[in-house]
Amino acid sequence: MISVAIFLRSGSGPDRLRLGEDRHADLDFRYTACDHPAQPALDYQDSDDLVVRLALPTMHFLTERRRDIYAAAQIGLIQFAGVPNRRSK
């Protein structure tokens, strides 16, 4: 399993996550960071990955392309989450 942390704001974040007490960590892992605002949304708007499509609005795009990016995310949801109950989640 590969851990990925998605940062919704630009800038550098920690390279490690540690949850628990000082003496005992319940979770302690390093992860691959993905700076979404730095990713070009247009490169991913036709992705076959539902998670990527839903994350399009968190990526970089020109203001005049906003409608297209949000539409691509919604169309991805309709295409890849075929069960209507899943879509409502």
N, C-alpha and C positions, 0 to 999 in steps of 0.2 A: 504494500500500500504506500502511496506517495501522498504526503500531506501538502496541501496548497492553501495559502492564506491569500485572500483577495482584499486588497486595500482600496477603498472607495474614494479616498482622498489622495492626491499626489503627495509625494514626499517619501522619505525612507521610514521604514518601521523596524521594529525589532526583528532579529533573525531567529528568534527562539520563543517558544511559549511554555511557560511553567505555571501550573496551577496546583495549589496545595499550600501546605504550611512550610515554614523555613526548614524544618528537619525532615519532612517527608513530602515528596511531590506526587500528587495523584496522576498528573499528566506532565510530561516533560519531553518536548520534541522540537526539532528543527523542521523548517518547511521551506518550500519554494514560494517566493513571494510573486504576486502578480499585481502590478500597478495599473488598475483598470483605466483611470483617466489618461494614461499615456498610450493605451492601445487604440489603434484606429478602428472605429466601429464599422466603417465601410468594408474593411477586410474580412469581417465576420458576419455580415448581414445575411449571407446565404448559407451559413453553417448548418450542418445536419445535427449538431449537438444542441439539445434543448437548453441546457444550462447556459451555454454561450449565447444563444439567441435571446434568452431572458435577461442576460446581463448587458445587452447592447446599450441600453440607455445610460449605463454607468461608464461607458467608454467615451473616447474623444470623437466628436463630430462637429461639423460646422452648424451653426444655428439654423441655417436655411434647410438643412437635411434632417432636422429634428423629427418631423412628421414621418419621413421615410424610415428612420431608425426605430421609432416606436411601433410603426406598422410592421416592420420586419420581426420585431420581438413578439408581437401579438399573433402574427401569422405562424411563426414558429411554434407558439403554444398550441394553436389550433391543429397544426400538422402533426406534431410529435406527441402531444398529450391527447390521444384519441378518445379517452374515456371522459365524458363531460364532467363527472364528479372530480376528476383530477384537475381539470381546468379551473374550477372554482377555488381550489386551494392556492 
